[in-house]
Amino acid sequence: MKIKKNDKVLILSGKDKGKSGKVLQVMPKQNRLSIEGLNILIKHLRPQKENEKGQRVEFPGFINTSNVALICPECEKPSRIGYKTVKRDNKKDKKHRYCRRCQAIIE
């Protein structure tokens, strides 16, 4: 998955289209992620005890990865992400993400 936790992303479609936020949680097998303060869902909870009141709990829901674009930390614009392998002396090659717009390495 090209998007990781704590990345800044822009939502491309849905009710929060055009808004940006920080990634809180990533589920790579389901290809979904949760973004701070966006796609807020409300869950109604019944009272558990006799003297307790019911509650409405708000939490960020998951959104499909294909509906977001990573915002490059260098050029501050939404862009596609690619991978480059960087050769290192006497060690294994390391794979890095990079911005396809400005060619900056993201990590």
Number of C-alpha atoms within 10 A of each C-alpha: 10 13 19 17 14 14 17 22 22 21 24 16 14 10 10 13 14 11 14 21 17 19 20 17 16 20 15 13 7 9 13 18 21 23 25 17 16 21 17 15 12 12 10 10 11 11 11 9 8 6 6 9 10 11 12 11 11 12 15 17 16 19 19 14 20 11 14 22 20 24 21 24 15 12 13 10 16 20 19 14 19 14 14 12 11 10 11 9 6 6 7 10 12 10 11 13 17 20 22 14 13 12 14 14 17 15 9
